[in-house]
């Protein structure tokens, strides 16, 4: 008889270990975060129990209060953990790409379709709004990259709207922690079928450059690559 643990037994410790790791990192990033999580859960527990006392169904509301407290605690924990993650990667080359890759929904992200030796880069996002070019770097350097990439894909995009978004802390730029929210507010101009067709056309384009994926440590400089072709 095999003593090999079941898949559920293997997954459960890993899940709890992951939560503990995130909680430890969250505590280091913001010492007030975990007290806020516990206070939110406890407040929810007290409110639901008080409702049970008022309506005269305390025993019915106790399990409901426990479930509600756990749900609220996990929601607050997830939001604070996400905020801490944004804070940790903000300012690193590739931070915007990491945020874009974590977006839910029908989004296709192509990292570093254009860039330079200073690790300024442009990522391409395709979704219901159309094509969104997301840049990382100072405005005076990424403006040319965005313009060149927009011209490069204009013929393949045809009449599809092309948006450009600069990520950063300068005037007119979008902070990395507000990037997802900004993209979600863009108008839905395409159907799902049109998004698929647009992706096919853009994939046929040659890559202007190749760059390592994901956030990269500061101080690293990339070898000079081919310049984007102007059309």
Buried (B, 14 or more C-beta within 10 A) or exposed (E): EEEEEEEEEEEEEEEEEEEEEBBEBBBEBBEEBBEBBEEBBEEBBEBBBEBBEEEEEBEEBBEBBBEBBEEBBBEBBEEBBBBBBBEBBBEBBBBBBBBBBEBEEEBBBBBBBBBBEEBBBBBBBBBBBBBBBBBBBBBEEBBBBBBBBBBBBEEBBEEBEBBBBBBBEEEEBBEBBEBBEBBEEBEEBBEEEEBEEBBEBBEEBEEBBEBEEBBBEEEEEBEEBEEBEEE
